[in-house]
Every structure is written in C-alpha cells, then in structure tokens.
C-alpha cells in the first residue's frame, strides 16, 4: 500500500511493507524530533515503512536513513 505524506512543504510517497497506515502519526513524530541531518530531511524522495522501521530514501545524497518508529 502506498500513500503520500506532506512534510516540509513536499509530498513524499510512503510505502507500507508489513505495516499499515496506523504508523503515519508515529512516523511524523519521529521525523519532527529526529536528529537526522536537515539536508537529508529536505531531500527525501520516498519512505518505506517495514514493520517498526522507517527507511528514508534520498536520491540526491544516494543514501538511506533507517529510523525506529517504536
């Protein structure tokens, strides 16, 4: 299942793998409070939620950032 998240005035596709949309509020909380570098946060192209992990994909920096949701 895929949906879109509006974050930092940007639409980011979010794909759920072994999870559901109930993880969205927790994802937003983690994104807002995480110590993830600001440049990475603004260059997020897509997010995958796998179980209790969020994987942020950035094509600009060609990196993946893994965040625990719980």
PLY file of the C-alpha trace (Angstrom):
ply
format ascii 1.0
element vertex 70
property float x
property float y
property float z
element edge 69
property int vertex1
property int vertex2
end_header
0.00 0.00 0.00
1.27 3.49 -0.82
0.14 6.92 0.34
1.57 10.44 0.36
2.86 12.39 3.33
3.12 16.19 3.29
6.32 17.11 5.13
8.38 20.32 4.81
6.03 21.52 2.04
6.81 18.43 -0.02
4.74 15.40 -0.99
6.64 12.23 -0.13
5.37 8.80 -1.19
5.19 6.36 1.73
5.07 2.62 1.06
3.94 0.20 3.75
5.56 -3.23 3.88
4.45 -5.46 6.78
2.81 -2.42 8.36
-0.23 -0.20 7.90
-1.27 3.45 7.91
-1.52 3.46 11.70
2.25 4.07 11.64
1.84 7.52 9.99
1.33 9.56 13.21
4.38 7.90 14.77
6.40 8.49 11.58
5.57 12.20 11.66
6.56 12.43 15.33
9.87 10.66 14.66
10.64 12.82 11.61
9.95 16.03 13.53
12.00 15.02 16.55
14.80 13.01 14.95
18.40 14.10 14.87
18.51 13.39 11.16
20.51 15.99 9.26
18.30 18.79 7.89
19.71 18.44 4.36
18.74 14.78 4.37
15.24 15.61 5.59
14.63 18.08 2.76
15.96 15.70 0.10
13.77 12.70 0.99
12.34 11.18 -2.19
10.36 8.34 -0.65
9.83 6.48 2.60
9.28 2.79 3.19
7.78 1.56 6.44
8.81 -2.01 7.14
7.40 -3.30 10.40
8.53 -0.80 13.03
11.28 0.79 10.90
11.09 3.74 8.52
13.61 3.81 5.68
14.12 7.27 4.20
15.47 7.25 0.64
17.35 10.23 -0.77
18.46 10.19 -4.41
20.40 13.46 -4.09
22.72 12.09 -1.45
22.29 8.47 -2.59
21.72 7.29 0.93
19.19 5.55 3.11
18.43 6.53 6.68
16.82 3.95 8.98
14.64 5.26 11.82
12.96 3.21 14.51
9.29 4.07 14.92
8.91 2.43 18.33
0 1
1 2
2 3
3 4
4 5
5 6
6 7
7 8
8 9
9 10
10 11
11 12
12 13
13 14
14 15
15 16
16 17
17 18
18 19
19 20
20 21
21 22
22 23
23 24
24 25
25 26
26 27
27 28
28 29
29 30
30 31
31 32
32 33
33 34
34 35
35 36
36 37
37 38
38 39
39 40
40 41
41 42
42 43
43 44
44 45
45 46
46 47
47 48
48 49
49 50
50 51
51 52
52 53
53 54
54 55
55 56
56 57
57 58
58 59
59 60
60 61
61 62
62 63
63 64
64 65
65 66
66 67
67 68
68 69
